[in-house]
């Protein structure tokens, strides 16, 4: 499942890079997405929706608030069993 998560976040990394943002995932973040995005009956199908709500939507909000922009690094980790975002200038 972790391999599926890595494949599914690659397009997000590419889109972020096209906006001048370096998107970095800590292993703990990928593991959390793999755990929460898997359903025994549906397999990895819920992962797409999870990526939208837990990753893409918060990133879009950060862009709109201008907390994230070109030349920045967005580090995605885990804190208190939730995804944690930290944006820093390169």
N, C-alpha and C positions, 0 to 999 in steps of 0.2 A: 504494500500500500504506500509505503514511503516513496518508492520509485514513481508511482502514479502522481503523487503530490509534486514531486520534482518536475515531472513532465508538464503538469498543469500550471505551475507557476512560471515556467520559462517565458510564455507569451507576455506575462505581466512584467517580467524583468526587461523584455525587449521594448515594450511600450514605455516603461519608465525611462529607459535609456534614450529613447527617441525624444523625450522631454528634458534630457540632460540630468536625469536623476539616477543615481546608482542604488539599486534595491538589493539589500543583503538580508539573508535569512539565517538566523541562528538555528542549529539543529533542533533545539527544543521547539521552535515555532513550527517547523516542518512536521515534527512528531505529533504536536497537538492537532494540526490540520489533518493529519492522517487518521488520528484517533477519532476526532469529531466528524470527519467526512466519510466515515465508513459505516454502512448499515448492513447487518448480516443478510437481510432479504434483498436489498437493492445493490449491494456491492459498493462501488465508488461513485455511483451516480449522484448522491447528495453532495459530493465534494464541490461540484461546480457552483451550486447555490451557496455553499459555505464560503467559498472564495469570494463570491460577490459580496455577501453581507459582512464578513469579518475582515476582508482585506481591501477589496476594490472600493467599497463605499467609504470606509474611513480615509483611504488615500485621496479620494476625490474631495472629501470635506477638507482635508489638509491643504490641498491645492487651492480650493476656493478661499480658505482663510489666509492663504499665502504663508502657511507654516511650512510649506514644502515647495521647492522650485528648482530651476536649473542650477546645476553646480552643487547640489546637495546630495547627501547620502541618507537613505532611509533604512534604518536597521529595524528588523522585525524580530522580536523575541517573545518571551512569555513571562508574565508576572501574575501571580495569584490565579493560575490556570486560565488566563486570558491572554490574547495577543497584545503585545506592548509595542508601540511605535516610538522611535527616537529619530528625529531628523537633525542632522548636523551638517554644517558647511564643510566642504572638502578642503 
